[in-house]
């Protein structure tokens, strides 16, 4: 089994509706996103998957989130844009973007600071 990972960042603002605390106020984060993929085999040149393809697909998703007010995005109209929901959203979007690829998305980690992170993966 081969495991690959790509890391990128984005900055965005949000607020957590119904939360009793400071995060109910408008605030922002510089999020770090690490995506992990796995593959059983290598291609003819010895790669599980081209990192450039993974980076481009992740970049396309993060471009929509970067410098946005996350609460206004359609994906977060019915749920708070928590790190947990962001991780699942990016996971599911990346699965669609990379559908049919030799590597499978296995986890997305979202770090809202260097001390706090969430990992979403299929059980």
C-alpha atoms as a printed R data frame, in Angstrom:
    type eleno elety resid chain resno       x      y       z
1   ATOM     1    CA   UNK     A     1   0.000  0.000   0.000
2   ATOM     2    CA   UNK     A     2   1.329  3.433  -0.955
3   ATOM     3    CA   UNK     A     3   0.229  6.522   0.960
4   ATOM     4    CA   UNK     A     4   0.577  9.997  -0.510
5   ATOM     5    CA   UNK     A     5  -0.108 13.357   1.070
6   ATOM     6    CA   UNK     A     6  -0.337 16.929  -0.152
7   ATOM     7    CA   UNK     A     7  -0.600 20.025   2.041
8   ATOM     8    CA   UNK     A     8  -1.988 23.453   1.160
9   ATOM     9    CA   UNK     A     9  -3.460 26.453   2.974
10  ATOM    10    CA   UNK     A    10  -6.335 28.894   2.747
11  ATOM    11    CA   UNK     A    11  -7.612 31.835   4.775
12  ATOM    12    CA   UNK     A    12 -11.280 32.423   5.474
13  ATOM    13    CA   UNK     A    13 -13.742 33.895   7.952
14  ATOM    14    CA   UNK     A    14 -16.692 32.244   9.652
15  ATOM    15    CA   UNK     A    15 -18.826 32.232  12.760
16  ATOM    16    CA   UNK     A    16 -20.456 29.379  14.625
17  ATOM    17    CA   UNK     A    17 -24.164 30.004  15.008
18  ATOM    18    CA   UNK     A    18 -25.630 28.727  18.269
19  ATOM    19    CA   UNK     A    19 -22.221 28.337  19.886
20  ATOM    20    CA   UNK     A    20 -21.870 29.772  23.392
21  ATOM    21    CA   UNK     A    21 -18.482 31.433  23.224
22  ATOM    22    CA   UNK     A    22 -16.158 33.679  21.282
23  ATOM    23    CA   UNK     A    23 -16.412 31.598  18.101
24  ATOM    24    CA   UNK     A    24 -20.011 32.761  17.687
25  ATOM    25    CA   UNK     A    25 -18.488 36.087  16.619
26  ATOM    26    CA   UNK     A    26 -17.076 36.698  13.167
27  ATOM    27    CA   UNK     A    27 -13.435 35.544  13.104
28  ATOM    28    CA   UNK     A    28 -10.966 33.960  10.737
29  ATOM    29    CA   UNK     A    29  -8.299 31.304  10.459
30  ATOM    30    CA   UNK     A    30  -5.344 30.497   8.284
31  ATOM    31    CA   UNK     A    31  -6.247 26.845   7.749
32  ATOM    32    CA   UNK     A    32  -3.773 24.167   6.739
33  ATOM    33    CA   UNK     A    33  -5.219 21.245   4.792
34  ATOM    34    CA   UNK     A    34  -3.438 17.911   4.426
35  ATOM    35    CA   UNK     A    35  -5.015 15.340   2.141
36  ATOM    36    CA   UNK     A    36  -3.944 11.709   2.208
37  ATOM    37    CA   UNK     A    37  -4.468  9.205  -0.567
38  ATOM    38    CA   UNK     A    38  -3.613  5.535  -0.929
39  ATOM    39    CA   UNK     A    39  -2.922  3.266  -3.869
40  ATOM    40    CA   UNK     A    40  -2.208 -0.419  -4.249
41  ATOM    41    CA   UNK     A    41  -0.100 -0.191  -7.387
42  ATOM    42    CA   UNK     A    42   2.313  2.050  -9.260
43  ATOM    43    CA   UNK     A    43   2.074  3.139 -12.861
44  ATOM    44    CA   UNK     A    44   4.627  2.331 -15.550
45  ATOM    45    CA   UNK     A    45   7.048  5.029 -14.390
46  ATOM    46    CA   UNK     A    46   6.789  4.114 -10.717
47  ATOM    47    CA   UNK     A    47   4.230  6.634  -9.436
48  ATOM    48    CA   UNK     A    48   1.062  5.939  -7.469
49  ATOM    49    CA   UNK     A    49  -0.323  9.260  -8.729
50  ATOM    50    CA   UNK     A    50   1.124 12.510 -10.002
51  ATOM    51    CA   UNK     A    51   1.403 14.982  -7.100
52  ATOM    52    CA   UNK     A    52   0.656 17.772  -9.584
53  ATOM    53    CA   UNK     A    53  -2.793 16.314 -10.266
54  ATOM    54    CA   UNK     A    54  -3.557 16.094  -6.546
55  ATOM    55    CA   UNK     A    55  -2.288 19.644  -5.927
56  ATOM    56    CA   UNK     A    56  -4.338 21.038  -8.820
57  ATOM    57    CA   UNK     A    57  -7.529 19.324  -7.638
58  ATOM    58    CA   UNK     A    58  -7.055 20.460  -4.045
59  ATOM    59    CA   UNK     A    59  -6.159 23.962  -5.238
60  ATOM    60    CA   UNK     A    60  -9.406 24.186  -7.219
61  ATOM    61    CA   UNK     A    61 -11.416 23.370  -4.091
62  ATOM    62    CA   UNK     A    62  -9.464 25.693  -1.799
63  ATOM    63    CA   UNK     A    63  -9.725 28.550  -4.293
64  ATOM    64    CA   UNK     A    64 -13.478 28.592  -3.627
65  ATOM    65    CA   UNK     A    65 -12.885 28.785   0.141
66  ATOM    66    CA   UNK     A    66  -9.947 31.197   0.203
67  ATOM    67    CA   UNK     A    67 -10.786 34.665   1.532
68  ATOM    68    CA   UNK     A    68 -14.470 33.753   1.701
69  ATOM    69    CA   UNK     A    69 -17.042 34.178   4.432
70  ATOM    70    CA   UNK     A    70 -17.748 30.469   4.765
71  ATOM    71    CA   UNK     A    71 -21.228 30.893   6.250
72  ATOM    72    CA   UNK     A    72 -22.372 32.375   2.910
73  ATOM    73    CA   UNK     A    73 -21.289 29.396   0.804
74  ATOM    74    CA   UNK     A    74 -24.006 26.961  -0.352
75  ATOM    75    CA   UNK     A    75 -22.235 24.006   1.300
76  ATOM    76    CA   UNK     A    76 -22.660 25.600   4.725
77  ATOM    77    CA   UNK     A    77 -26.199 26.942   4.513
78  ATOM    78    CA   UNK     A    78 -27.576 24.093   6.637
79  ATOM    79    CA   UNK     A    79 -24.587 23.494   8.909
80  ATOM    80    CA   UNK     A    80 -21.929 25.522  10.693
81  ATOM    81    CA   UNK     A    81 -18.625 25.787   8.817
82  ATOM    82    CA   UNK     A    82 -16.700 24.035  11.590
83  ATOM    83    CA   UNK     A    83 -13.347 22.412  10.935
84  ATOM    84    CA   UNK     A    84 -15.176 19.079  11.075
85  ATOM    85    CA   UNK     A    85 -17.614 20.064   8.332
86  ATOM    86    CA   UNK     A    86 -14.811 21.626   6.276
87  ATOM    87    CA   UNK     A    87 -12.786 18.407   6.446
88  ATOM    88    CA   UNK     A    88 -15.733 16.321   5.256
89  ATOM    89    CA   UNK     A    89 -16.612 18.847   2.532
90  ATOM    90    CA   UNK     A    90 -13.062 18.851   1.148
91  ATOM    91    CA   UNK     A    91 -12.878 15.035   1.388
92  ATOM    92    CA   UNK     A    92 -16.093 14.571  -0.602
93  ATOM    93    CA   UNK     A    93 -15.185 17.217  -3.185
94  ATOM    94    CA   UNK     A    94 -11.729 15.717  -3.662
95  ATOM    95    CA   UNK     A    95 -13.233 12.246  -4.125
96  ATOM    96    CA   UNK     A    96 -15.361 13.665  -6.959
97  ATOM    97    CA   UNK     A    97 -12.458 15.608  -8.488
98  ATOM    98    CA   UNK     A    98 -10.188 12.553  -8.483
99  ATOM    99    CA   UNK     A    99 -12.833  9.948  -9.293
100 ATOM   100    CA   UNK     A   100 -11.415  7.171 -11.440
101 ATOM   101    CA   UNK     A   101  -7.846  7.946 -10.381
102 ATOM   102    CA   UNK     A   102  -5.533  5.137  -9.302
103 ATOM   103    CA   UNK     A   103  -5.231  6.601  -5.786
104 ATOM   104    CA   UNK     A   104  -8.156  6.882  -3.359
105 ATOM   105    CA   UNK     A   105  -8.710  9.719  -0.897
106 ATOM   106    CA   UNK     A   106  -8.366  8.202   2.573
107 ATOM   107    CA   UNK     A   107  -8.235 11.250   4.891
108 ATOM   108    CA   UNK     A   108  -8.399 15.025   5.079
109 ATOM   109    CA   UNK     A   109  -6.870 16.859   8.025
110 ATOM   110    CA   UNK     A   110  -7.812 20.476   8.739
111 ATOM   111    CA   UNK     A   111  -5.668 22.520  11.120
112 ATOM   112    CA   UNK     A   112  -7.206 25.787  12.244
113 ATOM   113    CA   UNK     A   113  -4.081 26.497  14.274
114 ATOM   114    CA   UNK     A   114  -0.820 24.726  15.024
115 ATOM   115    CA   UNK     A   115  -2.505 23.277  18.128
116 ATOM   116    CA   UNK     A   116  -5.942 22.219  16.834
117 ATOM   117    CA   UNK     A   117  -6.869 19.880  14.006
118 ATOM   118    CA   UNK     A   118  -9.579 17.529  12.778
119 ATOM   119    CA   UNK     A   119  -9.200 14.465  10.563
120 ATOM   120    CA   UNK     A   120 -12.069 13.146   8.439
121 ATOM   121    CA   UNK     A   121 -11.770  9.688   6.895
122 ATOM   122    CA   UNK     A   122 -13.978  6.837   5.829
123 ATOM   123    CA   UNK     A   123 -14.338  4.331   8.666
